[in-house]
Amino acid sequence: MIDFTSTPMVIVAILGTVGIVLPLISIAKKEKGSNSFYATIALAALIVSIGYVIYQIVSDHVLPSALFSEDVLVDDTFGGFFAIAMLIVAIFTTVGSYNYMRNKNHLAVYYSLILLASLGMVLIAYATDLVMLIVAWELMSIPTYILVGFMKKDPSSNEAALKYFLFGALASAIIIYGISIAYGLTGSTNIGEVINGFATLDSTMVPLALLSVGMFIAGFGFKMGLVPFHMWLPDTYEGAPPTIAALLAAGTKKAGFAAAIRVIVVGAVALNLDWTFALGVIAVMTMTVGNVAAIMQKNLARMLAYSSIGHAGYILIGLSIAPFSEIGLQASLFHIMNHAVMKGSAFIIVVALVTTLASSHIDKLKGLGRKMPITALGLTISLLALAGIPPLNGFWSKLMLFGSAIDAGPIVPWAPWLAIAGVLNSALSLAYYGWIIRKMYFEGETEKRIAEPKSVLVVVIFSIIFIVGIGIYPDPMIQFAEIAAPTLTLSASP
């Protein structure tokens, strides 16, 4: 029986209804309509949704983190954790759009697509059936394909949308191929039954199961931005509207990790694979490629895109050693929440630069500390948090990630090398983060102060409070990550 008071169903009702109604309102009005009108309705729907998620968790109306369920959607703490992270990013995107989308066309459609993409992301976090997972995946992906190319008269936006669509369609096809193999081997699309079926397969069928898991790694790796599935990401983030780049970098990336934890990680455990070393190698490659490439960029959006790739590598450290360290998965979840705010804030600041300075080129940042002091302060704190500088929130999640790798050292000798790679890459990231900060405060002639977009300031102020607050007192978020982190065990013994 469907529980219509469960978190996923309530979010479907709120975001789905408002997302469908917004274009109908636009048609009924038979006029262009006000940007603030549509943005306020969308923002209200997102705030009510995240409020309901938090209420359900605080009032203990959700299940403990459960990777398996007989239903297609499970209302558990794991899903709630990811839902909060992704809805925060959607709220950032909507608030940042107050200024960016002013005087632009098709506003109702724009905000409707944001709501539908957010709904898809949230459903991925709660999905425990492969068919539900791919439906939610496409509900997230298709609106973002349109949103990336929303500025139809901008050639770079069109190019970004085309690259994103082609790679996204390929990733979806690969995931569906993996699902078809899993169904053929186990006769079920329920994630728990599939994984338990993998654990009891005849040895002659194991290669096909390995192929299925490999398809999932490739498909979900696309959204997570893992090397070598990252090729689309810098061009797409640079060409997309900066508000949508924030949604992709800080939101859809988290949906990829939610799906990966539910399917790939536990599936590999069921097959008794020595998959941890392979994920560890991908983690080192991802963080290194991301940070090295970021140093060479001249565009802030493109630099943040490569930085986002690097952070996917950090998060993967926790997943790769999760079976050997109790805090591995917890550390990954903690960094996922932190990264959602840090990266979301940084990309929304790009919105301010594009709106006021008509460019996100790094040379435009000269003297930003004098021209736009609050915006510059927000970008500085976000970048320092991304680098892992204490006492900001990024320091604690990176410390937990690297500590979990060292903690796993007695069991897997290669694990401490992940911590060493992470520390070296964090130090490397300071090169380009510090370069940006230097340009904002120590370069440029005497600049006059200019008006800062008020909607962006709202995001900046919230982000500063979150980043500094969690940095000074991280215990509540660490405890939330501990509760949300599932145990990597099968639901039934083989």
Secondary structure, 3 states (H helix, E strand, C coil): CCCCCCHHHHHHHHHHHHHHHHHHHHHHHCCCCCHHHHHHHHHHHHHHHHHHHHHHHHCCCCECCCCCCCCCECCEHHHHHHHHHHHHHHHHHHHHHHHHCCCCCCHHHHHHHHHHHHHHHHHHHHECEHHHHHHHHHHHHHHHHHHHCCCCCCHHHHHHHHHHHHHHHHHHHHHHHHHHHHHHHHCCCEHHHHHHHHHCCCHHHHHHHHHHHHHHHHHHHHHHCCCCCCCCHHHHHHHCCHHHHHHHHHHHHHHHHHHHHHHHHHHHHHCCCCHHHHHHHHHHHHHHHHHHHHHCCCEHHHHHHHHHHHHHHHHHHHHHCCCCCCCHHHHHHHHHHHHHHHHHHHHHHHHHHHHHHCCCEHHHHCCHHHHCHHHHHHHHHHHHHHHCCCCCHHHHHHHHHHHHHHHCCCCCCCHHHHHHHHHHHHHHHHHHHHHHHHHHHHCCCCCCCCCCCHHHHHHHHHHHHHHHHHHHCCHHHHHHHHHHCCCCCCCCCC
